[in-house]
Amino acid sequence: AVRRFTPEIRRVLKILDSDIGRPVNHLVHTLTDVDLFALMEEVADTAVEREREVRTQDGAWLLMRILPYRVGAGAISGVVLTFIDIGLLKTTQVALSERETQLASLYRAAPVGIGRVVGRRFMEVNERVCQMLGYTREELVGHNTRIVYPSDQEFEFVGQEKYEQIRVHGVGTVETRWRRKDGGVFPVLLSSSPLSPANPDEGSTFTVLDISSRARAVEQAQASEARYRQLFDTMAEGVVYQNADGEIISANPAACRILGLSNDQIAGRTSADPNWRAIGEDGAELPGDQHPSMIALRTGQPVTSAVMGIFNPQLEQTCWIRVNAIPLFEPDDNSPGQVYATFNDITEVIESTRALARAQDELNIIRCDRTVKSAT
């Protein structure tokens, strides 16, 4: 039966104040493609919370959470139903998905060779690089770039010249020669940029093209790089990268906003830093080695949907986040060398749920008082 509700629930349920005490399945909801009451019954029976994105008949996107309402050890007395408006998030997700599709299409179809190297080893190449060299992608990825140079001298020249330019200017461009699988040598313009200027060990992206098509190819490569950066900078989710020691080596603007820190303040921080004032979902102190990223680094397994609280110095309060941490491996390595974590601010959800629980507790106390008074 309905015990309590907030006015906002009328976006989902057609409910009146007089419906208090009425069986919830007697009401009508506005959700599409979901059996709301069956899910509520399932949570009440299993005591396992459910969360999913749902849509109303008027097209609004909401994040629905159904939580068991616990009244004691192992005792369930109904469910708590919450909804969060995620319309802006869905719009952003669709936009990001479209951008990812565009970028993937560009990566495949660009008439310029594009790739990524780490430690002068090919980590990723597009089809154009393979066409230029006559190698398959499998014959290049994971191999030292020396195989595409006609001599050790050419290989060393590019390494010294280009990486010195990267050190001084942040990017490096050099004219050199590459050798095809059949032995033929041809001139190329090779441009590289580090993925993270502060950490060259993360590797770099490169573009390679015939000198004759230089102007057009450079323009396309610059546009591609700008789109990659725009994608990272405009994501609604916070994203941080940490090295094998747990130090943060990169963070996007959303991460800085959610954590209440600038890029300079967040760079180099570890999960063990006491300034996080991290707590678990139960409110207990959360040691640094139990943070999702550190668990992923230690176990080599992804950690998903972990809930934790951190202190936001800008807001001067604890903010709650839901974290997914994914370990990253170098080829032939058994242990992850990095981990990246994505997270959303769920402070409003946590606070709303707790406020509802407190209100329910207060209501129960009032009912008990009335019962006692009636008995006397």
N, C-alpha and C positions, 0 to 999 in steps of 0.2 A: 504494500500500500504506500501511497505517496505520504511522506512525512514532512518534507520541507523542500522549498524550491526558491530560486532567485528569479526575478523578472526576466532575465535574459534567456531563460530556458524556453520561453515562448517562441523563440526562433525555431525550436525543434519540436516542442510538444504543444499541442493545443490544450492548454490547461487553465483552469480558473482557480481563484483562491478557495472556492468551495470544494475543490477536488482533493483537498487534504484528507487523507484517510481512504481515498478511493483506490482500488487496485490499479496499478500503473498500466496494465495491459488493457484497461478499458479506455485509455486515452488514444488519441491519434497523433502520430508523429509525421514530420515533413521530410524525413530522410529518404533518399532513393537508393535502391539496390542494397538494402541492408535490413535484416530482421532484428530491429533494436531490442525487442522484448525477449527474443530467444537468446541474444547475447547476454542480456542482464540476468536471465535465469541461469545461463551457463556459469557466469561469474559467481552467482550466489551459491551454486551447487559445488563448484570446484575450488572456490577461494583463490582463483588465479585471475589477476587483472588482465583486461584486454585494452588494446589501444589500436586505433586505425583512423585513417582519414576518411571522412564521409562528406557527402554533398546533400544540400537541401534542395527542395523542389524549385526554389528560386535561383539556384546556381551557386549559392554560397558554399565555400569549402571550410570545413571545421575539423579540428583534431579531437576525436572523441576518446575519452578514457572512462572505463568502467572499473571501479575498484570495489573489492569486498569491504563492507563496513563491519569492522571487528569490534565486538563488545567484551571480549575476554579471550583468554588463551584457547585458541581453537574454536571460538564461538563466532559465528557470522550472523548478523542481524540485518540482512539486506545488502544493498549496493549503493555506492556514490557515483553519480553520473556527472561528468564535467565535459564542457566543450570549449575549445579555443578557436577563435577566428584565425585561419591561416590563409586567407585569400591572397594577401600580399606575398606570402611565402610560395604559394602555388604558382602565382604569376612569375615570380623570380625563377622558380624551378623550370618552368616551361621555357623561359627566355634562355636560361643556362643550357638546357637540353638542346635548344635550337642552335645556340652558339657552338656547343660541342660537336653537333652534327656538321655544321659549316666548317669548323676547324678540321675535323676528320676528313671531310671531303677535300678541303684545300690541301691537306697533307698528302692525300693520295694522288690528287690530280695536278698539283703544282708542277710546272715544267722545269723547276729548279730542284736540285738535290737538297734534301733536308735530313738532318740526323742529329743524334746526340752521342757524345763521347764522354767517357769517364776514364781518367788515367791513360788517355790516348788509345782507348779501346772503344770500338763501335758498340754502343748499347741499343741504338735504334737507327734505322735508315728507311727512307721512303723508296718507292718503286723507281723513281727517277735516278737515284744513286745506283741502284742495281743495273738499270739500263745503261748508264754511262760506263760502268765498269765491266759489265758482262758477268757479274757474280750474282748468285741468288742471295736473298736476305740471310739465309742460314749460314752461308759461307762468309758473311761479313760480321754479323752480330756476335759479339764476344771475342772477336779477334783484334789483335793490335793493328793500328792504322798503318803500320810500316808496310803492309802487304800492297798498299795502293801507290807507293812511291817507287820511282825507278832506281833510287840509290839511297844509301845511308846518309850521304851528304844532303840530299834534298829533304829527307825526313828530319834531320837534325836542324837544318836551316829553318824549316817551317816551325818546329818546336820552339826554337830560340826567338825568332822574329815575332811570330804571332803571339806567343805567350808573354813576351815583353810588352807588346802593345796592350794586351789585356791588363797587365799589371799596372801600366801607366794610365791608360785611357778607358779601361773597362771593356773594350772590344778589340778584336784583332782582325786585320784583313791583309792577305798576302797573295801575290800571284805565284803559282807554283805549277808543277806538272804531276799528273797522276798516270798510273799505268793500269791498263785494262788486264783482264784475266788472260787474254790472248797475247799479251806482251806489248801491245800498242801504247804509245805515250801521247798524251794530249794536254794542252794548257788549261788551267782552271783558275778561277778566282775563289779563294777560300776565305770565308768570314766566320768568326766564332764569337760567342758571347757566353760568359759564365752564367749558370743557372742562379747562383748566389754569389755575388762579388765578395761577400764576407767569408765564404767557404768554398774555395776553388775545388776542394775534394768532391763536391757534388757533381762536378763535370760541367760540360758546356754544350750548347746547341750549335750546329754549324749549317751553313748553306754553301753549296758548291755549284758553280755554273761555268759554262764556256764563256770565254772573254767576249765573244761576239754578242752574246745576249745579256751582257752585264747590267745595263741600266734597268731593263724590265724585270729581271730576276731579283735584283737588290730591292726594288720597290715592293715586290710581292713578299719577299722575306721579311722586310720591315713591317709590313702590314700584318703578317702572320704573328710576328713576335708581339706586336702591340695587342693583338686579339688575345693571345695567351695571357699577357699581363692583365688585360682588362677583365678576363674571366676570373683570375685569381683575386683581383682587387674588388670586384663587385659581387662576389658570392655573399649570400645572406648568412651562411654558416661561418663560424670561426674556424680557421685552419692554422695549425702550428706544426712545424717539422722539428724533430729533436734528433740529435745524433746518438751514437751508441752509449754515450755517457749520460744521456738524459738532458743535455743542454739544448735549449731552444735556439734553432739556427734560422728560422724563418717564421713569420706570422703575417697573416693578411689583415687588412683594416678592420674587418668584422671581429677578428680575435682580439685585437687591441681594444675595441669598443666594449666587448663583453667582459673582458678581464680588467678593464679600467687602467690600462697601461699604455705607454707610448712604445714605439718600436725599439727605441734605445733602452727603455726600462725592461722590456721583455727579453731582449737578445741576451743569450748566455744564461738565463735562469734555468734552474733544474727543478725537478719535481720535489726535491728535498728541501727547497728554500722555505723556511718557516713563514715567510711573509704571505704565502698563499693562505695560511690558516685553514687548510683544507679539512672538511668534515665529510663523513659518509652520509648516506640517505637517512640513517638512523640518528644522525646528529653527533655521533662519536668522532673523535679526532681520526683523521685518515693519514697514516704515515706516507711519506714520499714513495716508498717502494710498493705501495698498494694503489698508486695512481694508475689509471688505465694504460697510459703510455708505457710506464715502467713494467707493468705486467706483460704487455705485448712484446717489449724488448726482451724480457727475461724468458718468456715461454715460446716466443716465435709465433704465437697465435693471436688472431684478432680479438679485441674486446669490444663488445657492442652494447649500446644502450645503458652504459654505466651512469648512475646519477651521483653527483657529488656537489658540495658547496665550496666556494672559494670567496675570499674577501676581496671586494672591489674597492680600491682606495679612493677612486673618484666619487663613488656613491656612499662610501664609508659604511658598507653593509655587506652581508653575505649574499652572494648571488648563486643560484642553482643552475647547473648545466647538465645536459645529457650528452655523454661523450662516446664516440666510436674511435678506437685506436687501431691502426693497421701497421704491422711491421713491414719493413722494406728490406729485401735481401739483394746483395750483389751476386752476380753469377758465381756458382760453385761454392758459395758461402753457406754454412749451416746455421749461422747466427745472424740475426738482422743487424744491419749497420745503421739503420735509421728507423724512425717511426713517425707517422703523421697522424694527427688527431683532428677530427672534426667535431664541433660541438654547437649546441643551440642553448640559448638562454631560456630556461623553463621556470624561472623564479615565480612568475605570475601563477603558473599551474600549481607549484608547490604551495605557495601562500594561500591560494584559493581553496585548495584541498584541505589544508590545515584549518583555515578559517571555518570551513563548512563542518569539519569534525568538531571544532570547539563549540560552534553553534549547536550542533546536535547534542554534545555533552551537556550544555547549558539547558537545553530543552528537556533532556532526560532528568536533570536535577529538579527542574520545575515540576515535571510530572510526578516525580517521587514525592516532592513536598506536598503536592495537592493530594496525593494518595494517602499520605500519612495524616494530613489534616482531616480528610474525609473519614478516616478510620477512627479518629479521636472525637 
